[in-house]
């Protein structure tokens, strides 16, 4: 495990297992990916950033589980799903989606399908 990743989870070590499961799936489903640890998020990129892991407060505090990560990804359309905790369109036809993950079972084919699609969408940008 990368030391920078361990430092990122220093305040919330219980969430590290969720991140590890997500990262493993990204490498399995997407393939060649660069991971960059920043102060507030971990970024996954190919040519461009396509997915992020953070502790973004996408739900009110009383509605958030104690242990969680937020997976953020960008697509060219608005995904309509009860799993999406928030979505914004910062640029025309570029939607940013946030999904709160509190159990490894939530890192499933649906979520990873969106992430894989986000990788392809990102790679196609000029």
C-alpha positions in Angstrom: 0.0 0.0 0.0 1.2 3.4 -1.0 2.3 5.6 2.0 0.4 8.6 0.7 -2.9 6.5 0.6 -2.3 5.4 4.2 -1.8 9.1 5.2 -5.0 10.0 3.4 -7.0 7.5 5.5 -5.1 8.4 8.7 -8.2 10.2 10.2 -10.7 7.5 9.0 -8.7 4.2 8.9 -11.9 2.1 8.9 -12.7 3.4 5.4 -9.4 2.1 4.0 -10.9 -1.3 3.3 -13.6 0.3 1.1 -11.0 2.2 -0.8 -8.9 -0.9 -1.3 -11.9 -2.8 -2.7 -12.7 0.1 -5.0 -9.1 0.5 -6.2 -8.9 -3.2 -6.9 -12.0 -3.1 -9.0 -10.8 0.0 -11.0 -7.6 -1.8 -11.9 -9.6 -5.0 -12.9 -12.3 -3.2 -14.9 -10.4 -0.2 -16.4 -6.9 -1.4 -16.7 -4.0 1.1 -17.0 -4.8 3.8 -14.5 -2.7 6.4 -12.7 -3.6 7.1 -9.0 -2.8 10.4 -7.5 -3.3 11.2 -3.8 -4.2 14.8 -3.1 -5.2 16.6 0.1 -8.9 16.1 -0.2 -9.3 13.3 -2.7 -7.6 10.4 -4.5 -7.8 10.8 -8.3 -7.9 8.0 -10.9 -6.9 9.1 -14.4 -6.0 7.8 -17.9 -5.5 10.8 -20.1 -7.8 12.8 -17.9 -9.2 12.4 -14.4 -12.3 10.2 -14.5 -13.0 9.0 -10.9 -12.3 10.3 -7.4 -12.5 9.0 -3.9 -13.2 11.4 -1.1 -15.1 12.1 2.1 -17.3 14.7 0.5 -20.4 15.2 2.7 -23.0 14.4 0.0 -25.6 13.6 2.7 -26.6 15.4 5.8 -24.5 14.3 8.8 -27.3 12.4 10.4 -27.9 10.4 7.2 -24.3 9.5 6.6 -23.0 6.1 7.9 -20.0 6.3 10.3 -17.7 4.5 7.7 -17.9 5.5 4.1 -16.2 6.8 1.0 -17.6 8.9 -1.8 -16.9 7.8 -5.4 -17.2 10.6 -7.9 -17.2 10.1 -11.7 -18.0 12.2 -14.7 -20.2 11.2 -17.7 -21.7 12.9 -20.7 -25.2 12.5 -19.4 -27.1 12.6 -16.1 -27.4 9.2 -14.5 -30.9 8.7 -12.9 -30.5 6.3 -10.0 -31.4 6.2 -6.3 -27.7 5.4 -5.7 -26.6 8.8 -7.0 -26.4 11.1 -4.0 -25.8 14.2 -6.1 -25.2 15.2 -9.7 -24.2 18.5 -11.2 -23.5 19.7 -14.8 -20.4 22.0 -14.5 -20.2 22.2 -18.3 -22.7 21.4 -21.0 -23.0 17.6 -21.4 -20.5 16.9 -18.6 -22.2 15.5 -15.5 -20.4 14.9 -12.2 -22.0 12.2 -10.1 -21.4 11.3 -6.4 -22.1 7.9 -4.9 -21.7 7.3 -1.2 -20.3 3.8 -0.5 -20.5 2.3 3.0 -20.1 -1.4 2.3 -17.9 -3.4 -0.1 -21.0 -5.0 -1.6 -21.9 -1.6 -3.0 -18.8 -1.7 -5.2 -20.7 -3.8 -7.7 -21.2 -4.1 -11.4 -23.5 -1.1 -11.6 -21.0 1.3 -9.9 -18.0 -0.1 -11.8 -19.9 0.1 -15.0 -20.3 3.8 -14.5 -16.7 4.2 -13.6 -15.6 2.2 -16.6 -17.8 4.4 -18.8 -16.4 7.5 -17.1 -12.9 6.3 -18.0 -13.9 5.9 -21.7 -15.7 9.3 -21.6 -12.6 10.9 -20.1 -10.2 9.3 -22.6 -12.3 10.6 -25.5 -12.0 14.3 -24.4 -10.0 16.6 -26.5 
